[in-house]
């Protein structure tokens, strides 16, 4: 066994002991303790899906933290840990040994796209947690996933997705983003659209189960299923254009581009096609909360509860940034609880969003929203 030649320390996440570098934020042996929520959520989602006899691939494993936790804490048959860097292999081996997982975990030291392309229809679940964009791996994942399987992926290139670098977004995801007042949700929906279109190319449908934005990353868990008709139906029903006016903050989802704002007659920015369908499955979220009671070893349990309670509100695309509306119209910022009640009194949806503490989701028009805030 190759010796570990760097200073290390032992930590614990969930039920798993992990040997990590003392200098854990260096790219060569990268480990981010701030992303424990993401790893905990992965454990919860997989256990909710009841992955008995599953074969799992953590294809960009780094030191192996996520994949080893899956092997230790989830009801899976086998986990493959892959990373192209030889420097990470000794840490993987140490962590496998530390958690008595030698018969359950295999280590691979190859390019991610190669290992996926060489294992056609092998994996029940594939996890992609890259530096930057996961889009470089979607085609290979479509080759390696079973005819009905599950994927989890992260994106850390949020600047491109959220409109700070529109051309970079176009190059990576095939969609030109734009800076809006609902930029986090826009970025997440562009990411999902790219995944759905890529899997659709391989005749897979794409069904988001749980999606969220947290700190510097987006995270999506989805079910994919082979079949031309269901793949075509998925894209037909869930893609559309976002027509947006930066002058007045009007927005509208439509099957066709709208070049003129219906509120102030200004020229609009047309974004898309992006994913306009559901980004959460409400029944699945509820089942996750029930599973969380049984998965009582996660340190981020309270954060997960709070997050899922907000994810249940994400049924309507795109939130209003109340502060931006007030700024545009020279209104005092109202108390959110009172504003929500006023919106609900009109017989419409009014819910907070996990994307922004300044945001509210409602099916009211911009005109109705402005009129309601003006009453304060």
Secondary structure, DSSP 8 states (H G I E B T S, - for coil): -----S-EEEEEETTEEEEEETTTTSGGG---GGGHHHHHHHHHHHHHTT-TT-EEEETT-TTSHHHHHHHHHS--SEEEEE-S-GGGHHHHHHHHHHTT-TTTEEEE-S-HHHHHHTSTT-EEEEEEE-SS-SGGGHHHHHHHEEEEEEEEEEE--HHHHTTTTHHHHHHHHSS-----TTHHHHHHHHHHHHHHHHHHHTTEEEEEEEEEEETTEEEEEEEEEE-HHHHHHHHHHHEEEEEE-TTT--EEEESS---B-TTT--B-EEEEEEE-S-SS-HHHHHHHHHHHHH-TT-TTHHHHHHHHHHHTTTTSS--EEHHHHHHHHT-----HHHHHHHHHHTTS-EEEETTEEEEEEESS-HHHHHHHHHT-
